């Protein structure tokens, strides 16, 4: 099992799409939202993803293909 922290940035209509929900259902990945700020037209979410490394990679490729920007993060998001 692998663990990865990422930041998703949503713009326009993507803010209203259930991308995180679909990520957890289409792939064997457990999603844990650590921080988020979502408005009407723009939003970002910091997630901790748990799953097999290859499954996380496939899931993140799918998220990127939806138009959501995916940025890897390091360290503990809560601690800074």
N, C-alpha and C positions, 0 to 999 in steps of 0.2 A: 504494500500500500504506500502511495505517495501522498504528499501534502503540498499544496502550492497556494500562494496568495497572489491575487490579481485585482486589478481595478478595471471595471467596465465603465465606459463613458457612452451615454445614450444621447442622441440628438433627434429633434423633430418627432416623427411618429413612433420612433423606436422606444421612446419613453413609455408609451402606452402598451407595448408588446410584452407578453409574459416570457421573456427570454430566459431568465433564471429558472423559472418553473420548468420550462421545456428542457433546459440543460440537464436538470436532475432527473427528468423522465426519459429522455432520449439516450442518455449515457449513464453508466454506472458510476455516478459521481454524487457525493454528498456535498451540498452547498451550505455554507454558514456565512450569513451576512454579518460583517464586523462593523461597518460604517456605511452610511449612505446619505445622499442629499439629492432629492428629486423634485424638480419643478415641472411646470407645464410643458416646457419645450426642451429642457436640458436636465440631465441627471447623471450622477456617478454613484457607483456601488463598489465597495471594497469587500471582496469575498475570500474565504478560505475554502479551498476545494480539497476533498479527500477522495482518493480512488487510485486505481492502478495508473502508473505514469502514462502509459500509452492511451488509456481511456481519457485521461485529463487532456492530453495533447489533442486527441480527436475532437473532444468537446470544445476546446478553445478554438480550434480551427473552424468548427461549425458556428460558434458565436461570432467570430470575425467575419464569416461569410454573410451573416445577417446584416452587417453594417455597423455593429457595435464595436467601438475601439477597445482593444484588450491590451493592457499594460501589465507586465509582471512586477511584483513587489517583493521586497525582502524584509526580514526582521519581523518584529511583533507590531502589528498595526495598532493595537490598543496602547501599548507602552510607548509608541513613538518610533 
